[in-house]
Amino acid sequence: MRPARLRELRATWLATAIVTGGALVPPAWAAAGPPLCPFRLLTGLPCPGCGLSRSLVSLLHGDLAAAVFFHPLGPVAAGVLLALAIIELRRAWQAANHGVNRPSPPFDRLPGGARALDPLAWLGVAAVLVVWLLRLPLYLQGRWLY
């Protein structure tokens, strides 16, 4: 197996570890735990991703309402993690059994060997920023607690 394929599989295992860890953490601990976000610790403001971990933990314990409350994109992020893990495991299986070796879709090569994010990744970044910009004024008014 080529080193590039191993890097992709490591990303799959990382996504699997995140989901497994989220399933093992008790929801009450995740909801009441101290903020671990460096941005929030430095500025006192929630970052665009604040609440995603608690959202994932809540979702993995079957509480969709709490998951959406902690971060509206939490269930979407969980679905993306699951889809990426399945896609990469399927590619690894195909490469091992059929010799199929396709480039990884999230990155396209630019001139000079640089990499650019896929348009879907930019859509995800934009969605997280829009949610943050909508939630931030509510947080500042004390009407939304992260």
C-alpha positions in Angstrom: 0.0 0.0 0.0 1.4 3.4 -0.9 2.1 6.1 1.7 -0.7 8.3 0.4 -3.2 5.5 1.0 -1.9 5.0 4.5 -2.4 8.8 5.2 -6.0 8.5 4.0 -6.6 5.5 6.2 -5.1 7.3 9.2 -7.7 10.0 8.6 -10.4 7.3 8.5 -9.2 5.9 11.8 -9.1 9.4 13.3 -12.7 9.9 12.3 -13.6 6.5 13.8 -11.7 7.3 17.0 -13.6 10.6 17.3 -17.0 8.9 16.9 -16.0 6.1 19.3 -14.7 8.6 21.9 -17.9 10.7 21.6 -20.0 7.6 22.2 -18.0 6.7 25.3 -18.2 10.2 26.9 -21.3 10.6 29.2 -23.5 13.4 27.8 -23.8 15.1 31.2 -20.1 15.4 31.5 -19.7 16.8 28.0 -22.5 19.4 28.6 -21.2 20.5 32.0 -17.5 20.2 31.3 -15.2 23.2 31.2 -14.6 24.9 27.8 -11.6 23.3 26.1 -11.6 25.6 23.0 -8.4 27.7 22.8 -10.2 30.5 21.0 -12.8 30.8 23.7 -10.2 30.5 26.5 -8.2 33.4 24.9 -11.0 35.7 23.8 -14.0 34.7 25.9 -16.0 34.3 22.8 -17.1 31.0 21.2 -15.4 30.0 18.1 -17.3 28.9 14.9 -17.0 25.2 15.9 -17.8 25.7 19.6 -20.4 23.1 20.6 -19.6 20.6 17.9 -18.0 18.1 20.3 -21.0 18.4 22.7 -23.3 18.1 19.7 -21.6 14.9 18.5 -21.7 13.4 22.0 -25.4 14.2 22.4 -26.2 12.8 18.9 -24.3 9.6 19.6 -26.3 9.1 22.8 -29.6 9.5 20.8 -30.5 13.1 21.8 -31.0 14.9 18.5 -32.6 18.0 20.2 -29.6 18.6 22.4 -27.2 17.9 19.5 -28.9 20.6 17.4 -29.0 23.0 20.4 -25.2 22.6 21.0 -24.4 23.2 17.4 -27.0 23.1 14.5 -24.4 21.6 12.2 -23.4 18.8 14.6 -25.6 16.1 13.0 -24.4 17.2 9.6 -20.7 16.9 10.8 -21.5 13.4 12.2 -22.9 12.4 8.8 -19.9 13.7 7.0 -17.5 11.9 9.3 -19.4 8.7 8.8 -19.6 9.1 5.0 -15.8 9.9 4.8 -14.9 6.9 6.8 -17.1 4.6 4.6 -15.8 6.1 1.4 -12.1 5.8 2.4 -12.6 2.2 3.7 -14.2 1.3 0.4 -11.4 2.9 -1.6 -8.8 1.0 0.5 -10.7 -2.2 -0.1 -10.9 -1.6 -3.8 -7.2 -0.7 -4.0 -6.2 -3.8 -2.1 -8.5 -6.2 -4.0 -8.7 -4.7 -7.5 -5.6 -2.5 -7.8 -7.8 0.6 -8.2 -5.9 3.6 -7.1 -7.7 7.0 -7.6 -6.6 10.3 -6.2 -8.3 11.5 -3.1 -11.2 13.9 -4.0 -11.0 16.4 -1.1 -7.8 17.9 -2.6 -6.9 19.0 -6.1 -3.4 19.7 -7.2 -2.6 23.3 -8.1 0.4 24.5 -10.1 3.5 24.1 -8.0 2.2 21.1 -6.1 0.0 23.1 -3.7 -3.3 21.7 -2.7 -6.7 23.4 -2.7 -9.8 22.4 -0.9 -12.7 20.9 -2.8 -15.7 23.2 -3.3 -17.7 21.1 -0.9 -15.2 21.7 1.8 -15.5 25.5 1.2 -19.3 25.1 1.4 -18.8 23.4 4.8 -16.5 26.2 6.0 -19.1 28.8 4.8 -21.9 27.0 6.6 -20.0 26.9 9.9 -19.2 30.6 9.6 -22.8 31.6 8.8 -24.0 29.6 11.8 -21.4 31.3 14.0 -22.4 34.8 12.7 -26.0 34.0 13.5 -25.3 32.6 16.9 -22.7 35.2 18.1 -25.1 38.1 18.6 -27.4 35.8 20.6 -24.5 34.7 22.7 -23.5 38.3 23.4 -27.1 39.1 24.4 -27.1 36.1 26.8 -29.8 34.3 24.9 -27.7 31.4 23.6 -25.4 29.5 25.8 -22.8 27.3 24.1 
